[in-house]
Structure formats: structure tokens, C-alpha cells
Amino acid sequence: MISEKLIVFTRYPEPGKAKTRLIPVLGKIGAANLHRLMAQKAIARALSLQQSGRLSVEIHWAGGSQQLMQEWLGTDIVYQNQIDGDLGAKMIAAFQNSFNSGVDKTAIIGTDCPNLTTEIMAQAFDKLSQHDLVLGPAKDGGYYLIGLGRVIPELFGGINWGTSEVFAATRAIAQNLDLNIAYLPTLADIDLPEDLLGLDINILK
């Protein structure tokens, strides 16, 4: 049995509901298309690890429907609808379900970091062999990856999601819990209009 699971959090690329903070500069369709390209790239990289037999991949989606997700990304992927609640509640539920299924290591990624490579994803699981928590810091103060060997709900409580405090707050909680933390490279994510300045569109092809 494969003992590692990579969960990808994403949403259906519906114009007006995807990458809403980029709509002022890209328009509804442009913002949704950028989200679609970034998600496809991140998911393709995740699936390449799955094909190597390294781990299993699940797509946890919001918006749209399972049918729309399958029409977009294919039917040979495991899909899970995200629960209601804030990002913290969604991640706790995802980790809980994953560990209940019998895996030893679980990581969750988003699809906003074009420079998140398969090598960095694999590195996260390697680090989980020696650490309680793995974090991939994003330049905006959030994180693009979180990996655990067991559910630790305290890591997701009382955090202002979507702010520049997420990484620091999570690290502070982890330190208070005396967890052994490993860090991945800091990457830029694409959320705001100014983030587009450093985006190489070729990386998404």
C-alpha cells in the first residue's frame, strides 16, 4: 500500500469566482484562465509523482461540480469536495480523512505557486521522515505546502487565513507545541496584481 498522500486544494475555474483579486487587471475570463493554467501545471506535477509510484494524489475542489472537474481534468483522478468552513477547517478535515485511510504522511498544496516543482513536493515527504511538520513558505507570508505525519488540529486554529500572518502564526503555534519543523524553499505565489510582474507565462505551458 502507498503510505504517502498528496492533496491538491483547488477550485473549478469559473469566471468571476476564480482568482477574484486579479479580475481588476485580467478580467473575469483572464483571471479564471490563469487559475486554470496554474492548477493544471501543479496537478500534472503531482500526478507525475503518483505515476512514479511514490504517492497517491487527491484533488479537493470547491466550486463547479464533480462532473465539471472530471470534464476539465479527467476521470482517472480521485476527487473530494471540500467541506464548508474556513481554510483551516477544510485542511483539518482533509488531513483527518487521509490519516483515517491508513497513510503515514500527508501533504496539502495549493495551485498558486508556478515554481512548485515535483522535486520540492517529493522533498516534503522526505523531510516528514525526520520531522513532525513541513512548511513551504510563500513570499506573501502564507504557505504553499503543509505536511504532517499525524493530525494536529491546533495548527489551524485562530489563524487569519488569506493574510500575511499565516506562516508566522503557524510557526509560532508549532513552536509552542514543541514540534520538529522542516522548511522548504520560499516561493512566490500569484494572488495579487503585483504578483503578475514576476510571472513567466512560459512556465505554465
C-alpha positions as CSV (number, residue, x, y, z in Angstrom):
1,M,0.0,0.0,0.0
2,I,1.2,3.5,-0.8
3,S,1.8,5.3,2.5
4,E,2.1,8.9,1.3
5,K,-0.7,11.1,0.0
6,L,-0.5,14.5,-1.7
7,I,-3.7,16.5,-1.6
8,V,-4.2,19.4,-4.0
9,F,-6.6,22.1,-3.0
10,T,-8.1,23.9,-6.0
11,R,-11.3,25.3,-7.4
12,Y,-13.2,25.0,-10.7
13,P,-12.0,27.8,-13.0
14,E,-15.4,29.6,-13.3
15,P,-15.1,33.2,-14.5
16,G,-15.9,35.6,-11.7
17,K,-15.2,33.1,-9.0
18,A,-11.5,32.1,-9.6
19,K,-8.6,34.4,-8.8
20,T,-11.0,37.2,-7.9
21,R,-8.3,39.6,-6.8
22,L,-6.8,39.5,-10.3
23,I,-10.1,40.4,-12.0
24,P,-9.3,44.2,-11.9
25,V,-6.3,43.7,-14.2
26,L,-7.1,40.4,-16.1
27,G,-10.9,40.5,-16.3
28,K,-13.1,37.6,-15.1
29,I,-12.2,35.3,-18.0
30,G,-8.5,36.1,-17.9
31,A,-8.3,35.5,-14.2
32,A,-10.1,32.2,-14.5
33,N,-7.8,31.2,-17.4
34,L,-4.7,32.0,-15.4
35,H,-6.1,29.9,-12.5
36,R,-6.8,27.0,-14.9
37,L,-3.3,27.0,-16.3
38,M,-1.6,27.2,-12.9
39,A,-3.9,24.4,-11.5
40,Q,-3.2,22.2,-14.5
41,K,0.5,22.6,-14.1
42,A,0.5,21.9,-10.3
43,I,-1.8,18.9,-10.8
44,A,0.3,17.5,-13.7
45,R,3.4,17.7,-11.5
46,A,1.6,16.0,-8.6
47,L,0.3,13.2,-10.9
48,S,3.8,12.6,-12.3
49,L,4.9,11.7,-8.7
50,Q,1.9,9.4,-8.5
51,Q,2.8,7.7,-11.7
52,S,6.3,7.0,-10.3
53,G,4.6,5.0,-7.6
54,R,5.8,7.5,-5.0
55,L,2.5,8.5,-3.6
56,S,-1.3,8.9,-4.2
57,V,-2.9,12.1,-5.2
58,E,-6.3,13.5,-4.4
59,I,-7.9,16.7,-5.8
60,H,-10.0,18.5,-3.2
61,W,-12.2,21.0,-5.1
62,A,-14.5,23.9,-4.5
63,G,-17.0,25.5,-7.0
64,G,-18.4,23.7,-10.0
65,S,-19.3,20.1,-9.6
66,Q,-17.5,16.7,-9.8
67,Q,-18.7,16.3,-13.3
68,L,-17.2,19.6,-14.3
69,M,-14.0,18.8,-12.6
70,Q,-13.8,15.4,-14.4
71,E,-14.5,17.1,-17.8
72,W,-11.7,19.5,-17.0
73,L,-9.0,17.2,-15.6
74,G,-10.1,13.7,-16.4
75,T,-12.0,10.8,-14.8
76,D,-8.9,8.8,-13.6
77,I,-8.3,11.2,-10.6
78,V,-9.6,10.8,-7.1
79,Y,-11.8,13.9,-6.3
80,Q,-13.1,15.1,-3.0
81,N,-15.4,18.0,-2.4
82,Q,-14.0,20.5,0.1
83,I,-16.2,20.8,3.3
84,D,-17.8,24.0,4.3
85,G,-15.9,26.3,6.6
86,D,-12.7,28.3,6.6
87,L,-9.4,27.1,5.1
88,G,-8.3,25.7,8.5
89,A,-11.4,23.6,8.9
90,K,-11.0,22.3,5.3
91,M,-7.4,21.3,5.9
92,I,-8.2,19.6,9.3
93,A,-10.9,17.5,7.5
94,A,-8.6,16.6,4.6
95,F,-5.8,15.5,7.0
96,Q,-8.2,13.5,9.1
97,N,-9.7,11.7,6.2
98,S,-6.2,11.0,4.8
99,F,-4.8,9.5,8.0
100,N,-8.0,7.6,8.6
101,S,-7.4,5.9,5.2
102,G,-4.1,4.5,6.6
103,V,-1.4,6.6,5.1
104,D,1.7,7.6,7.2
105,K,2.5,11.0,5.6
106,T,0.2,13.6,4.1
107,A,0.9,17.0,2.4
108,I,-1.5,19.6,1.2
109,I,-0.6,22.0,-1.6
110,G,-2.4,24.8,-3.4
111,T,-2.1,25.7,-7.1
112,D,-0.9,29.3,-6.9
113,C,2.9,28.7,-7.0
114,P,4.1,28.1,-10.5
115,N,7.6,27.3,-9.2
116,L,6.5,24.4,-7.0
117,T,8.3,21.5,-8.7
118,T,7.9,17.8,-8.3
119,E,11.3,17.8,-6.6
120,I,10.1,20.1,-3.9
121,M,6.9,18.1,-3.4
122,A,9.0,14.9,-3.0
123,Q,11.4,16.7,-0.7
124,A,8.4,17.4,1.6
125,F,7.7,13.7,2.1
126,D,11.4,13.0,2.6
127,K,11.6,15.6,5.4
128,L,8.5,14.1,7.1
129,S,10.6,11.1,7.9
130,Q,12.5,13.2,10.4
131,H,10.1,16.0,11.3
132,D,6.6,16.5,12.7
133,L,5.7,19.3,10.3
134,V,6.9,20.5,6.9
135,L,6.1,24.0,5.7
136,G,6.7,25.6,2.3
137,P,6.7,29.4,3.0
138,A,5.2,31.7,0.4
139,K,6.7,35.2,-0.2
140,D,3.4,36.8,0.8
141,G,3.5,35.4,4.3
142,G,1.4,32.4,3.7
143,Y,2.5,28.8,2.9
144,Y,2.1,26.8,-0.3
145,L,2.6,23.4,1.3
146,I,2.0,21.9,4.7
147,G,2.9,18.3,5.5
148,L,2.2,16.2,8.6
149,G,2.7,12.7,9.9
150,R,-0.5,12.9,12.1
151,V,-3.4,15.3,12.5
152,I,-2.5,18.3,14.7
153,P,-5.7,20.5,14.7
154,E,-4.1,23.2,16.9
155,L,-2.0,24.3,13.8
156,F,-5.2,25.5,12.1
157,G,-7.0,27.4,14.9
158,G,-7.2,31.2,15.4
159,I,-5.4,32.0,12.1
160,N,-6.4,34.9,9.8
161,W,-6.4,33.0,6.5
162,G,-5.5,34.9,3.4
163,T,-3.3,37.4,5.3
164,S,0.5,37.9,5.6
165,E,0.4,36.4,9.1
166,V,-0.4,32.8,8.2
167,F,3.1,31.4,8.1
168,A,4.4,33.2,11.1
169,A,1.3,32.3,13.2
170,T,1.5,28.6,12.1
171,R,5.2,28.5,13.0
172,A,4.5,30.1,16.4
173,I,1.8,27.5,17.2
174,A,4.2,24.7,16.1
175,Q,7.0,26.0,18.3
176,N,4.6,26.3,21.3
177,L,3.7,22.6,20.7
178,D,7.4,21.8,20.6
179,L,7.1,20.3,17.1
180,N,10.1,19.5,15.0
181,I,9.7,21.7,11.9
182,A,11.3,21.4,8.4
183,Y,11.2,24.2,5.8
184,L,11.1,24.1,2.0
185,P,12.3,26.8,-0.3
186,T,10.4,30.1,-0.2
187,L,8.3,30.5,-3.4
188,A,6.2,33.3,-4.9
189,D,2.5,32.7,-5.3
190,I,0.2,34.5,-7.7
191,D,-2.7,36.2,-5.9
192,L,-2.4,39.9,-6.4
193,P,-1.9,42.2,-9.5
194,E,1.7,43.0,-8.4
195,D,2.5,39.2,-8.3
196,L,2.0,39.1,-12.1
197,L,5.1,41.2,-12.7
198,G,7.4,38.3,-11.9
199,L,5.3,35.6,-13.6
200,D,7.0,33.8,-16.6
201,I,4.0,32.6,-18.5
202,N,6.2,30.0,-20.3
203,I,6.4,28.1,-17.0
204,L,2.7,27.3,-17.3
205,K,3.0,25.7,-20.8
